[in-house]
Amino acid sequence: MNNAANCLNLVGDGDDIEVLHSIEEAFGVKISDEEAFGCETVGQLFDVVSSKLNISKARNLRCPTAIAFFRLRAALRRLGYVHRMTTKTDLRAIFRAHGVRRLHSSLSSEAGLQLPLLQLHPASTAILAFVAACGAFVPLWVGSWLPVLAAAVLAIILGFVLPRTIPRRIANLGDFAVDCVAWNYGSLSAQAGGARRGDAWKALTTVVREIAGFEGKVNYDTRFFAEQS
């Protein structure tokens, strides 16, 4: 894989700070400015984070995913969902019935977990695409670039108010619990009795990909920024 492809292509407008803060929260660690400046690749960041964790090779560690699953299930029951729940339970129907944003906030508080990020509903994405298209083509008709600014402002506002949903890939309770582990790996691994290096890597790359909006494969040499030519 060439360097151009193996890169998150962050632009340094605050997206790098958001990645670092999210990693600090997920792993319950503090990364100094000096350590952060030395991390040009995801692997280097992982080395810094893992040095602050209780990495264990013991075979009798509890499973962080199981801990997250039972905490989520118990929290949903306390919030009023009394039906039988398994790893295959579809959470989208539950969230729609109780209000997606409201239940997301309540469940996070009740379970004591940082939950995976919600994403825009497909209909919301279509609306934003329409607004963007209008912002691109209307200026050609009216001879002014003001519609572009108006469309950009409207898109930002709509991004906050349009309906959101649980990503399809983590729609069932089991997959949702797995993703929860990434966002709470520090506390859950401590509760499990220690961290496994492979699990920690999976958690870190999950958080990095989602915050960076990167859909490709992340490996040890994946860079945060493109190399200067």
LINJO-V893101 format. One record per helix or strand. SS is the DSSP state (alpha for helix, beta for strand). FROM is the first residue (numbers start at 1). LEN is the number of residues. Records with the same first field share a line. If there is no record, write none. Layout:
SS=FROM-LEN  FROM-LEN
This chain:
beta=7-1  41-1  55-1  90-1  119-2  164-2  172-1  195-1  223-1
alpha=15-13  33-5  42-9  64-15  91-8  100-12  122-21  146-16  168-3  173-11  185-8  197-16
